[in-house]
Amino acid sequence: GCALSCRRPWPAGVRFEQGSFLTAAAAAPPAQYDAVLFNGALQFFGDQRAALRRAAALLGGRGRLVLAHANGAAFVRDEAARNPQTVLSTMPSLEEAEEIG
C-alpha cells in the first residue's frame, strides 16, 4: 500500500514517519518533530502521562501534540469500562492534557 506521504503533493522538506512510538521515542533525539500524533492509540499506554511527556519532549519549538480517536472519547471510556485489561486508560480531557504537557 501507499503511505500517507505519497497520497498528496506535500511541500519540499515535509517528511512523515510511521512506527512504534515506544521504539521511536526511545531512539529519537529531543525537539526533532513538528508533530506527534496518537490516533486511536493513547488508551493502550499503561503510563499515559509518561507517554505524553516523552512525546512532548520530541517536539520542536512550535510543535503540536495531537490526540485523536475516530470514535471519540466517549467510545474510549466505554471500551475501558468493558475491557479494562486491554484499554488501559481513557483519553485525557483538554485540561488534563495541558496539565501533563
Rosetta blueprint (number, residue, H / E / L):
1 G L
2 C L
3 A L
4 L H
5 S H
6 C H
7 R L
8 R L
9 P L
10 W L
11 P L
12 A L
13 G L
14 V L
15 R L
16 F L
17 E L
18 Q L
19 G L
20 S L
21 F H
22 L H
23 T H
24 A H
25 A H
26 A H
27 A H
28 A L
29 P L
30 P L
31 A L
32 Q L
33 Y E
34 D E
35 A E
36 V E
37 L E
38 F E
39 N E
40 G L
41 A L
42 L H
43 Q H
44 F H
45 F L
46 G L
47 D L
48 Q H
49 R H
50 A H
51 A H
52 L H
53 R H
54 R H
55 A H
56 A H
57 A H
58 L H
59 L E
60 G E
61 G E
62 R E
63 G E
64 R E
65 L E
66 V E
67 L E
68 A E
69 H L
70 A L
71 N L
72 G H
73 A H
74 A H
75 F H
76 V H
77 R H
78 D H
79 E H
80 A H
81 A H
82 R H
83 N L
84 P L
85 Q L
86 T L
87 V L
88 L L
89 S L
90 T L
91 M L
92 P L
93 S L
94 L H
95 E H
96 E H
97 A H
98 E H
99 E H
100 I H
101 G L
